[in-house]
Amino acid sequence: MLGKKFLCSSILCFSTLFANDCSPYYNPDKFYETPEYLQELMDTSLKGKTLFGEVSEYKSLNFTKDSSNKYTNKSIKLKDYKFPKQSGLYSYKIKNKHIDEIEIATVNLYRYTDVEIAEEINNDFEGFWSDWIEDGYEMQLVPEQILLKYNDKYFTFSVFIYGVKGDTTRLEGTSIKYWMKDYTIQVNEYIECSKKKK
């Protein structure tokens, strides 16, 4: 999960650099409208639950909690790795009593090549990505994060892929994880900060 670690480090640097100013990173103008495909995927997977909604909405799910306050749906375990077992909401993470991260999975019955799956996802999402990186177990589309907005929510979005032809996961089919982290609070803080600067 090098992409997530790099993302968190970048955010920390931005926060420190603009501690006394309005951080341009959270400018709402930098967030794209969520593509229709992802809107449909979220609506289907969340089954009426609010995106980054109240914890009580998600607690009814029979997910397994880990040490980092992350709750995960049924998984396939191979050595030290866990992969989604079925399509739909795969995990959510709680921070400060709110849903801070979610992962939605798409599990395919057969393996794609890296080129096939990258092109298919890029077509579904209206061409956000230009390349990908791989490490033998995990494939990630590049750029590693896309800033999106949906209704009144703002979030960063990344795509992780497992089980492509030639990798070492031993999965029967290709699995995709769509990872989203809530930036709504930070964007609203930026908006308020910008008003005070006028």
N, C-alpha and C positions, 0 to 999 in steps of 0.2 A: 504494500500500500504506500509506495513511495510518493505517489501523486498527492495523497491526502496529507502526508507529512510536509511536503513542499508547500502545499496550499496553506496549511496552518502557520508555517514559518513566514510566508509572504504576508499573511494578514497581520501577524504580530509586528512585522517591520512597518507596515502601513500605519497601524494604530499608533506606534511609537513616533513615527515621523510626523504625523498630523495630530498629535495629542492636543495641541492648542488651536487647531483649525478644523474646518470641516473636511473630513477625509474624502477625497475625490473617488476613492474606490467604491463607496456606497452611493454615489450619485444615481438616482433612479433612472436617469436618461441613458445609462450604460446597460440597462437590463432589457433584453429582447422579450417580445410577447412569446408566450409558450406555444410551440407548434401544435397544430390540431391533433396530431398523432399522440403526443405526450398527454394532452388534455384528456383524450379518450382513455389512454392507458391508466392515468391517475384515477379517473372516475370509476373505471372498472375494478381497479385493484383496491381502492380505498373503501368501496362499497358504502358510500354515504358518509364516511368519516371526513372531517375537515382536514385539508392539507395543513400540517403543522398545528393541529387543533389541540384541544384540551386533552390532558393525560387520561382522564376518565373515559374518553371515547375509545382509546386504544387498549385500556387495561382489560377489557372483556376478551381480548384475543388470547389464545392459549399459547403464547410465545415463551421461549426460554430466556431467562435473564442471565447476563454475564457480569463480570466484575466492573465493567465500565458503564453500567447502567444502560446497556444495550439489550434489546429484546429481539430474539430471532425466531423465525418460523422454522419448520422442518428443514433439515439440511442433510446433504450427503457428505460424510466425513471420509477423507482420503489422506492418511498420514496426519500432518499438522494443519491441513486445510479443510475449510468447510465451504460447500457450494449449495446454492438453492436447489431444493428438491422439486418444487412446483412453481408455476407462474403465479404472480400476484404480489401482494405486499410481503416482502421478505424480512424486513427488520425496521425497527424504529429506536431512536435513542433519546433519552430524557436529559435535559439540562435545565437547572433552575425551575423545575416543576413544569416544564413545557416540552413539547415534542420539538427537538432541535434538528434531528436528521431522520430521513427515511430512505429505505432502499426498496425498489420495486424490481421483481425478477421476471424474465421471460425465459422459459426452459424449452428448448427444442428437442425433437425426437432423434435428430441426426446431426452430424458434425458438418459445419461449414468450413471453408477455407478462410484464412484471415481476410483475403481480398473480398470474397463473397459477403461476409458478414459486415465488413466495414462499409461496403457500397450499399447494402440493404438498409442499414441503420441511417446512413447519411441521406439516402433518398427519403426515408420516413420522416427525418427531422429537417428537411429542407436545406441540407448542405452546410451544416455548421463546422464539420471537421475536414482537415486536409491531410491527415496522416495518422499513424498509430505507433505505439511502442509495445514491445513484448519482452517477457523475461522467462519464457518456458512454461509458466503456470498461468500468468495473467496477461491479458492484452488490454490496452487502454487507448481510447481515441484521443487525438491531439488536434487542437489545444485541449489541455487536460480539464479545464473548467469553462463553462458557459454560464453567463449570468442571465437568469430568466425571471419573468414576473407572471403571476397567474392570479386574477382577481386582485385582492389586496395583499398578496404574498409576494415576497422577493426572495430568490434563492439561487445558490450556485448548483450547477448540474454537471455530473461526470458520468462516463460510461465505461464499465469494466466488463470484459468478456472472457469466458473460460470454456475450454473444450473445443478449440478449433483444431482442424486437422494438423497433425504434426506436433502438437504440444504434449506435455507430459502429465496431464491431469487424469487420464484414463476415464474421463466422463464419456457416457454413451452419446450424448448430444451437446450442442453448444448452448451455454447459458449466458445470459446478459443480465448485469446488475446496473440499474439506473440509480445513482446515488445523488441525493439532494440534501442540502444543508440550508436551514432557514437564515436569511439575512434581513428579515422584515424589521426587526428592532433597530438594527444598525442603519437601515435606509431611512426609517422614520426619524431617527436621531439626526441624520444628515439633513433632512428636510427642515427640521426645527432649527438646527444650527445655521443653515443657509438663510432662514428668515431673520435671525438675529444679526447676521452680518450685513443685511441691507440697510 
